[in-house]
Amino acid sequence: MATGILKVQGDKIVGNDGKPVILRGAGLGGWMNMENFITGYPGHESQHRAAMLKVLGKEKYDFFFDKWLEYFFTDKDAEFFASKGLNCLRLPFNYRHLEDDMNPRVLKEEGFKHLDQVVDICARHNIYTILDMHTVPGGQNGDWHSDNPTNYAAFWDYKDHQDRTIWLWEQIAARYKDNPWVAGYNPINEPCDPEHWRLPAFYDRIEPAIRKVDPNHILWLDGNTFAMEWKFFDKALPNTVYALHDYSMMGFPKGEAYIGSEAQKQKLESQFLRKSEVMYRLGTPIWNGEFGPVYANPKLDADHEEVNKSRYGVLDAQLSVYDRYACHWSIWLYKDIGVQGMVHTDPNSKWMKTIAPFLKRNRELQLSAWGRYPSKQVEDVINPLVEWIDKAAPTSKDQYPTPWATERQITRLVNQIWLSGCLGDEFAELFRGMSREDLEECARSFHFDRCVQREGLNEALEKHSDVPDLTIEWQRPPNKWVGQLEGQRLESD
C-alpha cells in the first residue's frame, strides 16, 4: 500500500515512496446519486426524493434518507470489500447534495455528512476513494444517471453551469486536499458533448482552478460520449489519469451470448484498446472507471444459471485483458437490488417486499434502461414507431450520442422520461402511512448484514485483484489492434 497522496509518474501511479500502485475496486453507485435500476424507483433521483417527500412529509423524509445513506455503506461493507483484495472505491455523488439550484454557490455543509463518513470508513480499511461528481448542474448527458429528466445536456451550452461546477469542485478540493486516502477527483462522469471540443476545453478550465486549491491530488478525467470517445484530446494535463468505460453488450440481455470463442475474446480486447489508445499516445496511466455485466434473476429467468455462467465468463475475459495491460479499474457496481452489484438486497427484505408490485410494472413498461427485460406490450408500440421514424428521417439513427440508434432515443424519451415521470408518485405511495420503525427497516434492507453476496462475481474480482509486477514495463498494445474499430458504432447499452 502506498503512503501519502498518490500522484502520476509517467504511465504509473505512485505513492510518496515512489513505488507503483494499481487501483482496483468498484463504484458505490446508487448511494449519493440514486439510480432507478439500483433502488427500484422508476425515474431520477430528484424525482424520487420529491415524490417521497410528498408522501412522507419532511420529518419522516429526512429520517428515512439519512438512515438509508448511513446503512448503504458501513464498516461491514468496507471489511468485506477489502477482503476481496480491492483497494479503491469510486464515490459517485449528485451535486444537489452540496448545492441548491435555487441558492447557487452556497455550500450545503450538511451534504458532506455521509460523504465524509464513507471516506473515513474506507481509510480505516486501507481503501482509497475517488470522488466522482456523477451529476453536474445542467446535466452533462441526457441519461438518468446524471439526474437529467430531459434529453438535453444543457451543461455544454450554458457557461454558468460550467462555472458552478468549477466553483463546487474548488470547495470539495479545499475540504479533502490533505487527505491521503482520497485518490483524487473525477470532476464529471460520462460527459456527452455533441461538439466534442468543449469537453477538453472544460478540462483546461477546471484543472488550474482545482490545482490552485489542491496542487497534489490526481484528476481522473472521463472521455467524451460516456467515456468512449477522445476527439480533440491532444495533450496530457499534469498529474492526470484519463478514464474509459468498457461495457460489453455480451454482458447484457440484448447482446450475443458469450461462449468464450477466440473471436469474442479478440473483440473484447480490441474494444478496450481502441478506447485506451489515447492513454498510450499521451503516455498516461489507464483507468477503466466502469464495466461489468448484468445478471439474470433466479425468480424470473428459468435459464439463469446458464446465462450467469456466460456473464461471469465475459467478466473474467475482460479482467484478463486488464491484467495484461496493468489497467486500473473500478467495476460497476458494489450494491443494488439484484441486477449487477457485488452484494444486493435480500428479496425477502422489507424494502424488496414493499416495492415488489412496482418492480413488475417497471419491467413490463421498460422504465429502467439498464438490463431491461423484453416486453411485448412495449415493443409492439415502440418498434413500429422506430421503423416509421427511420423511414421518414433516415438520419435519426445517426444522431448523437454515437451509440444510440433510434430505438434507444425513443425508449429514453417515451419510457424512461415521460412514462417513468408519470408513475413516480405510484412508487412513493407504497410507503404511505409507514412509521419511523417501518422506514428504518426499509433503509436497513441495504445494510451489509441484510444483503446477499453475488459469489460468482466476487470470486472473479478476488481472482484478478492480485496485480502484475509493476516494476517491469507494462505491455503495450499490438499495432494491429489500435484504431481497428475507428469509424464503427461504439458499443454501449
C-alpha positions as CSV (number, residue, x, y, z in Angstrom):
1,M,0.0,0.0,0.0
2,A,1.3,3.4,-0.9
3,T,1.9,6.1,1.6
4,G,1.0,9.8,1.2
5,I,-1.1,11.3,-1.5
6,L,-1.0,9.4,-4.8
7,K,0.4,11.0,-7.9
8,V,1.0,10.3,-11.5
9,Q,4.5,9.5,-12.6
10,G,4.7,8.8,-16.3
11,D,2.3,5.9,-17.1
12,K,2.2,4.8,-13.5
13,I,0.5,5.9,-10.2
14,V,2.9,6.0,-7.2
15,G,2.9,6.9,-3.6
16,N,5.3,9.3,-1.9
17,D,7.8,6.4,-1.6
18,G,7.9,6.2,-5.4
19,K,6.6,2.7,-5.6
20,P,3.9,1.9,-8.2
21,V,0.3,1.3,-7.0
22,I,-2.5,-0.2,-9.0
23,L,-6.1,0.6,-8.0
24,R,-8.8,-2.0,-8.4
25,G,-12.3,-1.7,-6.9
26,A,-15.9,-0.8,-7.6
27,G,-18.3,2.1,-7.8
28,L,-20.7,2.9,-5.0
29,G,-23.4,3.8,-7.5
30,G,-27.0,4.4,-6.3
31,W,-25.9,5.9,-3.0
32,M,-25.4,9.6,-3.1
33,N,-26.6,9.5,-6.7
34,M,-29.7,7.3,-6.8
35,E,-30.3,5.3,-9.9
36,N,-33.5,3.6,-10.9
37,F,-32.2,0.0,-11.5
38,I,-30.2,0.2,-8.3
39,T,-33.0,1.2,-6.0
40,G,-36.2,0.3,-7.9
41,Y,-37.6,3.8,-8.3
42,P,-38.6,4.4,-12.0
43,G,-37.2,7.8,-12.8
44,H,-34.4,10.1,-11.5
45,E,-33.1,10.9,-8.0
46,S,-34.6,14.4,-7.8
47,Q,-38.0,13.0,-8.8
48,H,-37.7,10.1,-6.4
49,R,-36.9,12.5,-3.5
50,A,-39.7,14.8,-4.5
51,A,-42.3,12.0,-4.6
52,M,-41.2,10.6,-1.3
53,L,-41.3,14.0,0.4
54,K,-45.0,14.4,-0.7
55,V,-45.9,11.1,0.8
56,L,-43.8,11.0,4.0
57,G,-43.6,14.7,5.0
58,K,-40.4,16.5,5.8
59,E,-39.6,14.8,9.2
60,K,-40.0,11.2,8.1
61,Y,-38.4,12.0,4.7
62,D,-35.3,13.4,6.4
63,F,-35.2,10.5,8.8
64,F,-35.6,7.8,6.1
65,F,-32.9,9.1,3.7
66,D,-30.5,9.8,6.5
67,K,-30.8,6.2,7.7
68,W,-30.7,4.9,4.1
69,L,-27.5,6.7,3.3
70,E,-26.0,5.5,6.6
71,Y,-26.8,1.8,6.1
72,F,-25.8,1.7,2.4
73,F,-22.1,1.5,3.2
74,T,-20.7,0.8,6.7
75,D,-17.6,-0.7,8.2
76,K,-19.1,-4.2,7.4
77,D,-19.1,-3.3,3.7
78,A,-15.5,-2.0,3.8
79,E,-14.3,-5.1,5.6
80,F,-15.9,-7.3,3.0
81,F,-14.6,-5.1,0.2
82,A,-11.0,-5.2,1.4
83,S,-11.2,-9.0,2.0
84,K,-11.6,-9.4,-1.8
85,G,-8.2,-7.7,-2.3
86,L,-9.9,-4.5,-3.6
87,N,-8.3,-1.2,-2.6
88,C,-10.3,1.6,-4.2
89,L,-14.0,2.7,-4.0
90,R,-15.3,5.3,-6.5
91,L,-17.9,7.5,-4.8
92,P,-20.5,8.9,-7.2
93,F,-22.5,11.8,-5.9
94,N,-25.1,14.3,-7.1
95,Y,-24.2,17.9,-6.9
96,R,-27.6,18.6,-5.4
97,H,-26.4,17.2,-2.1
98,L,-23.9,20.1,-1.9
99,E,-25.6,23.0,-3.7
100,D,-29.2,24.1,-4.4
101,D,-30.3,25.2,-7.9
102,M,-32.4,27.9,-6.2
103,N,-29.5,29.0,-4.0
104,P,-26.4,28.6,-6.2
105,R,-22.9,29.0,-5.0
106,V,-23.9,28.5,-1.3
107,L,-22.4,25.3,0.0
108,K,-24.7,22.9,1.9
109,E,-22.4,21.7,4.7
110,E,-24.8,19.0,5.7
111,G,-24.4,17.4,2.3
112,F,-20.9,16.2,3.3
113,K,-22.1,14.2,6.3
114,H,-22.3,10.8,4.5
115,L,-19.5,11.5,2.0
116,D,-17.1,12.2,4.9
117,Q,-18.3,9.2,6.7
118,V,-17.6,6.8,3.8
119,V,-14.2,8.4,3.0
120,D,-13.3,7.8,6.7
121,I,-14.7,4.2,6.8
122,C,-12.6,3.3,3.7
123,A,-9.5,4.9,5.1
124,R,-9.8,2.7,8.3
125,H,-9.7,-0.3,6.0
126,N,-6.9,0.9,3.7
127,I,-9.2,1.6,0.8
128,Y,-8.7,4.7,-1.4
129,T,-11.6,6.7,-2.6
130,I,-12.1,8.6,-5.8
131,L,-14.7,11.4,-5.6
132,D,-17.0,11.3,-8.6
133,M,-19.4,14.1,-9.5
134,H,-21.9,11.8,-11.3
135,T,-24.4,14.6,-11.7
136,V,-23.5,18.2,-12.6
137,P,-25.6,21.4,-13.0
138,G,-27.5,21.3,-16.2
139,G,-26.8,17.7,-16.9
140,Q,-23.6,16.5,-18.7
141,N,-25.6,13.9,-20.7
142,G,-29.2,13.1,-21.4
143,D,-29.4,10.0,-19.3
144,W,-31.0,9.0,-15.9
145,H,-27.7,8.6,-14.1
146,S,-27.0,12.4,-14.5
147,D,-30.4,13.0,-12.8
148,N,-31.5,14.6,-16.1
149,P,-35.2,14.3,-16.6
150,T,-34.9,15.7,-20.2
151,N,-33.0,14.5,-23.2
152,Y,-30.9,17.7,-23.3
153,A,-27.5,18.1,-21.8
154,A,-27.6,21.8,-21.0
155,F,-24.3,21.8,-19.3
156,W,-22.5,22.3,-22.6
157,D,-24.5,25.3,-23.8
158,Y,-24.5,27.4,-20.6
159,K,-21.3,28.7,-19.1
160,D,-22.9,29.3,-15.8
161,H,-23.5,25.6,-15.4
162,Q,-19.8,25.0,-16.0
163,D,-18.7,27.9,-13.7
164,R,-20.9,26.5,-10.9
165,T,-19.3,23.0,-11.3
166,I,-15.8,24.5,-11.1
167,W,-16.8,26.5,-8.0
168,L,-18.2,23.4,-6.3
169,W,-15.1,21.4,-7.1
170,E,-13.0,24.2,-5.5
171,Q,-15.0,23.8,-2.3
172,I,-14.6,20.0,-2.4
173,A,-10.9,20.2,-3.1
174,A,-10.4,22.5,-0.2
175,R,-12.1,20.0,2.1
176,Y,-10.1,16.9,1.0
177,K,-6.7,18.4,-0.1
178,D,-4.8,17.0,2.8
179,N,-6.5,13.5,2.9
180,P,-4.0,10.8,1.7
181,W,-6.8,8.2,1.3
182,V,-8.6,10.3,-1.3
183,A,-7.0,9.1,-4.5
184,G,-8.3,12.1,-6.4
185,Y,-11.2,13.8,-8.1
186,N,-13.4,12.6,-11.0
187,P,-14.9,16.0,-11.9
188,I,-17.6,14.8,-14.4
189,N,-19.0,11.4,-15.1
190,E,-19.7,10.2,-18.7
191,P,-19.9,13.6,-20.4
192,C,-21.7,13.8,-23.8
193,D,-20.7,16.9,-25.7
194,P,-22.1,16.7,-29.2
195,E,-19.4,19.0,-30.4
196,H,-16.6,17.1,-28.6
197,W,-14.1,20.0,-28.3
198,R,-15.9,21.6,-25.4
199,L,-15.0,18.8,-23.1
200,P,-11.2,19.1,-23.2
201,A,-11.8,22.9,-23.2
202,F,-13.7,22.5,-19.9
203,Y,-10.9,20.3,-18.5
204,D,-8.4,23.1,-19.4
205,R,-10.5,25.4,-17.3
206,I,-11.2,23.2,-14.3
207,E,-7.7,21.8,-13.9
208,P,-5.9,25.0,-12.9
209,A,-8.9,26.0,-10.7
210,I,-8.6,22.8,-8.7
211,R,-4.8,22.9,-8.7
212,K,-4.9,26.4,-7.1
213,V,-6.7,25.0,-4.1
214,D,-5.2,21.5,-4.1
215,P,-2.0,21.1,-6.2
216,N,-1.4,17.5,-5.2
217,H,-4.4,15.2,-5.8
218,I,-4.8,13.3,-9.1
219,L,-7.5,14.3,-11.6
220,W,-9.4,11.4,-13.1
221,L,-10.9,12.7,-16.4
222,D,-13.6,10.8,-18.4
223,G,-13.5,10.7,-22.2
224,N,-16.5,12.0,-24.2
225,T,-19.6,10.1,-25.1
226,F,-19.9,8.0,-22.0
227,A,-16.1,7.9,-21.6
228,M,-15.6,6.2,-25.0
229,E,-14.6,8.9,-27.5
230,W,-11.4,11.1,-27.4
231,K,-11.7,13.7,-30.2
232,F,-9.6,16.9,-29.5
233,F,-7.6,15.2,-26.7
234,D,-4.2,16.2,-27.9
235,K,-2.2,16.7,-24.7
236,A,-2.0,15.2,-21.2
237,L,-2.7,17.6,-18.3
238,P,-0.3,17.2,-15.3
239,N,-0.9,14.6,-12.6
240,T,-3.9,13.4,-14.6
241,V,-5.4,9.9,-15.4
242,Y,-7.8,9.6,-18.2
243,A,-10.8,7.3,-17.8
244,L,-12.6,5.0,-20.3
245,H,-15.7,3.0,-19.6
246,D,-15.7,-0.5,-21.1
247,Y,-19.2,-2.2,-21.0
248,S,-19.6,-5.1,-23.4
249,M,-23.0,-5.9,-24.9
250,M,-22.1,-9.6,-24.5
251,G,-22.9,-8.9,-20.8
252,F,-26.4,-7.7,-21.4
253,P,-29.7,-9.3,-22.5
254,K,-29.7,-7.7,-26.0
255,G,-26.1,-8.8,-26.8
256,E,-24.8,-12.0,-28.2
257,A,-24.2,-14.8,-25.6
258,Y,-20.6,-15.2,-24.6
259,I,-19.2,-18.6,-25.4
260,G,-15.5,-17.9,-24.9
261,S,-14.6,-18.1,-28.6
262,E,-11.4,-16.6,-29.8
263,A,-13.3,-14.1,-31.9
264,Q,-15.2,-12.9,-28.9
265,K,-12.0,-12.6,-26.8
266,Q,-10.4,-10.6,-29.7
267,K,-13.5,-8.3,-29.8
268,L,-13.2,-7.6,-26.0
269,E,-9.5,-6.8,-26.3
270,S,-9.8,-4.6,-29.4
271,Q,-12.7,-2.7,-27.8
272,F,-10.6,-2.0,-24.8
273,L,-7.5,-1.0,-26.8
274,R,-9.5,1.4,-29.1
275,K,-10.7,3.2,-26.0
276,S,-7.3,3.2,-24.3
277,E,-5.3,4.3,-27.4
278,V,-5.3,7.9,-26.2
279,M,-3.7,6.9,-22.9
280,Y,-0.8,5.2,-24.8
281,R,-0.5,8.1,-27.1
282,L,-0.3,10.6,-24.2
283,G,1.8,8.3,-22.0
284,T,-0.6,8.3,-19.0
285,P,-2.0,5.6,-16.8
286,I,-5.2,3.8,-17.9
287,W,-8.3,3.8,-15.7
288,N,-11.4,1.8,-16.6
289,G,-13.9,3.6,-14.4
290,E,-16.9,1.4,-15.3
291,F,-17.6,-2.0,-16.8
292,G,-19.4,-5.2,-15.9
293,P,-22.3,-7.4,-17.0
294,V,-25.8,-7.5,-15.6
295,Y,-27.2,-10.8,-14.2
296,A,-30.2,-13.0,-14.7
297,N,-32.7,-13.2,-11.8
298,P,-33.4,-16.7,-10.4
299,K,-37.0,-15.8,-9.8
300,L,-37.7,-14.5,-13.3
301,D,-35.3,-16.4,-15.6
302,A,-35.6,-20.2,-16.0
303,D,-32.1,-20.3,-17.7
304,H,-30.5,-18.0,-15.1
305,E,-27.7,-20.4,-14.2
306,E,-26.6,-20.8,-17.9
307,V,-27.0,-17.0,-18.5
308,N,-25.0,-16.0,-15.5
309,K,-22.2,-18.6,-16.2
310,S,-21.9,-16.8,-19.6
311,R,-21.8,-13.4,-17.9
312,Y,-19.1,-14.4,-15.5
313,G,-17.2,-15.7,-18.5
314,V,-17.4,-12.2,-20.1
315,L,-16.3,-10.6,-16.9
316,D,-13.3,-13.0,-16.5
317,A,-12.2,-12.4,-20.1
318,Q,-12.4,-8.6,-19.6
319,L,-10.4,-8.8,-16.3
320,S,-7.8,-10.9,-18.1
321,V,-7.4,-8.2,-20.6
322,Y,-7.0,-5.5,-17.9
323,D,-4.4,-7.7,-16.2
324,R,-2.4,-8.0,-19.4
325,Y,-2.2,-4.2,-19.7
326,A,-2.0,-3.3,-16.0
327,C,-5.2,-1.3,-16.1
328,H,-6.6,0.4,-13.0
329,W,-10.3,-0.5,-12.8
330,S,-13.5,0.2,-10.9
331,I,-16.3,-2.2,-11.7
332,W,-19.9,-1.0,-11.8
333,L,-21.2,-1.9,-9.2
334,Y,-20.9,-2.5,-5.5
335,K,-24.6,-2.7,-4.2
336,D,-28.1,-2.8,-5.7
337,I,-31.4,-4.6,-5.7
338,G,-30.1,-7.6,-7.6
339,V,-29.2,-6.5,-11.2
340,Q,-25.4,-6.0,-11.1
341,G,-23.9,-5.5,-7.7
342,M,-21.3,-7.4,-5.7
343,V,-23.9,-7.5,-3.0
344,H,-27.6,-7.0,-3.3
345,T,-30.8,-6.7,-1.2
346,D,-32.5,-9.8,0.0
347,P,-35.7,-10.5,-1.9
348,N,-37.4,-11.1,1.4
349,S,-36.3,-7.8,3.0
350,K,-38.9,-5.1,3.8
351,W,-37.7,-2.8,1.0
352,M,-38.0,-5.5,-1.6
353,K,-41.3,-6.8,-0.4
354,T,-42.7,-3.2,-0.4
355,I,-41.6,-2.4,-3.9
356,A,-42.2,-5.8,-5.4
357,P,-45.6,-4.9,-7.1
358,F,-43.9,-1.9,-8.8
359,L,-40.9,-3.8,-9.9
360,K,-43.2,-5.9,-12.0
361,R,-44.7,-2.8,-13.6
362,N,-41.2,-1.4,-14.1
363,R,-40.1,-4.5,-16.1
364,E,-43.3,-4.6,-18.2
365,L,-43.0,-1.0,-19.1
366,Q,-39.2,-0.9,-19.5
367,L,-38.9,2.1,-17.2
368,S,-35.3,1.4,-16.4
369,A,-32.8,1.2,-19.3
370,W,-30.2,-0.9,-17.6
371,G,-30.6,-4.7,-18.2
372,R,-34.2,-4.1,-19.3
373,Y,-36.3,-7.2,-19.9
374,P,-38.1,-7.9,-23.2
375,S,-41.7,-6.6,-23.2
376,K,-44.1,-7.4,-25.9
377,Q,-46.6,-4.6,-24.9
378,V,-43.8,-2.0,-25.2
379,E,-42.1,-3.4,-28.3
380,D,-45.5,-3.7,-30.1
381,V,-45.8,0.1,-29.8
382,I,-42.2,1.2,-30.0
383,N,-40.8,-0.9,-32.8
384,P,-43.4,0.3,-35.4
385,L,-42.7,3.9,-34.3
386,V,-39.0,3.4,-34.7
387,E,-39.5,1.9,-38.2
388,W,-41.6,4.8,-39.2
389,I,-39.2,7.4,-37.9
390,D,-36.2,5.7,-39.6
391,K,-38.1,5.7,-42.8
392,A,-39.3,9.3,-42.5
393,A,-36.0,10.6,-41.2
394,P,-33.1,8.2,-42.1
395,T,-30.6,10.4,-40.2
396,S,-32.4,9.6,-37.0
397,K,-30.3,6.5,-36.3
398,D,-27.1,8.6,-36.7
399,Q,-27.9,11.4,-34.1
400,Y,-25.7,11.9,-31.2
401,P,-24.9,10.2,-28.8
402,T,-22.9,7.9,-31.1
403,P,-24.1,4.5,-29.7
404,W,-27.8,5.4,-29.6
405,A,-29.8,4.3,-32.6
406,T,-33.4,5.5,-33.0
407,E,-34.8,2.8,-30.7
408,R,-32.6,3.9,-27.8
409,Q,-33.5,7.5,-28.3
410,I,-37.3,6.8,-28.4
411,T,-37.4,4.4,-25.3
412,R,-35.4,7.1,-23.4
413,L,-37.9,9.8,-24.3
414,V,-41.1,7.7,-24.0
415,N,-40.5,5.1,-21.3
416,Q,-37.6,6.4,-19.2
417,I,-38.6,10.1,-19.2
418,W,-42.3,10.6,-19.8
419,L,-43.8,7.3,-18.6
420,S,-41.5,6.9,-15.6
421,G,-42.2,10.5,-14.6
422,C,-45.9,9.9,-14.6
423,L,-45.6,6.8,-12.4
424,G,-43.2,8.2,-9.8
425,D,-45.9,9.0,-7.3
426,E,-47.3,5.5,-7.7
427,F,-44.0,4.1,-6.4
428,A,-43.9,6.6,-3.5
429,E,-47.4,5.7,-2.4
430,L,-46.1,2.3,-1.4
431,F,-44.6,4.0,1.6
432,R,-47.6,6.0,2.7
433,G,-48.5,5.5,6.4
434,M,-45.2,3.9,7.3
435,S,-44.0,4.6,10.8
436,R,-40.4,5.6,11.6
437,E,-39.7,2.0,12.6
438,D,-41.1,0.8,9.2
439,L,-39.0,3.3,7.3
440,E,-35.8,2.3,9.3
441,E,-36.5,-1.3,8.5
442,C,-36.7,-0.4,4.8
443,A,-33.5,1.5,5.0
444,R,-31.8,-1.3,6.9
445,S,-32.6,-3.7,4.0
446,F,-29.5,-2.2,2.4
447,H,-27.2,-2.9,5.4
448,F,-24.5,-5.4,4.6
449,D,-25.7,-7.8,7.2
450,R,-29.1,-8.0,5.4
451,C,-27.7,-8.3,1.9
452,V,-26.8,-11.3,-0.3
453,Q,-23.4,-11.7,-1.9
454,R,-23.1,-12.5,-5.6
455,E,-20.5,-15.2,-5.3
456,G,-19.6,-15.7,-8.9
457,L,-18.9,-12.0,-9.4
458,N,-16.9,-11.7,-6.2
459,E,-14.8,-14.7,-6.9
460,A,-13.8,-13.3,-10.3
461,L,-12.9,-9.9,-8.7
462,E,-10.8,-11.6,-6.0
463,K,-9.0,-13.7,-8.5
464,H,-8.0,-10.7,-10.5
465,S,-7.3,-8.4,-7.6
466,D,-3.7,-9.6,-7.5
467,V,-1.8,-7.2,-9.7
468,P,1.2,-7.8,-12.0
469,D,4.7,-6.8,-11.2
470,L,4.6,-3.0,-11.7
471,T,8.4,-2.7,-11.6
472,I,8.6,-4.0,-15.2
473,E,7.3,-2.3,-18.3
474,W,3.6,-2.7,-19.0
475,Q,2.5,-4.5,-22.1
476,R,1.9,-2.1,-25.0
477,P,-0.9,-2.7,-27.5
478,P,-0.1,-4.5,-30.7
479,N,-0.4,-2.1,-33.7
480,K,-2.8,-4.4,-35.3
481,W,-5.4,-3.6,-32.6
482,V,-5.1,0.1,-32.1
483,G,-7.6,2.1,-34.1
484,Q,-9.1,-1.1,-35.5
485,L,-12.7,-0.1,-34.6
486,E,-12.5,3.5,-35.6
487,G,-15.4,4.5,-37.7
488,Q,-17.7,1.8,-36.4
489,R,-20.6,2.4,-34.0
490,L,-19.5,2.4,-30.4
491,E,-20.7,-0.4,-28.3
492,S,-22.7,0.5,-25.3
493,D,-26.1,-0.5,-23.8
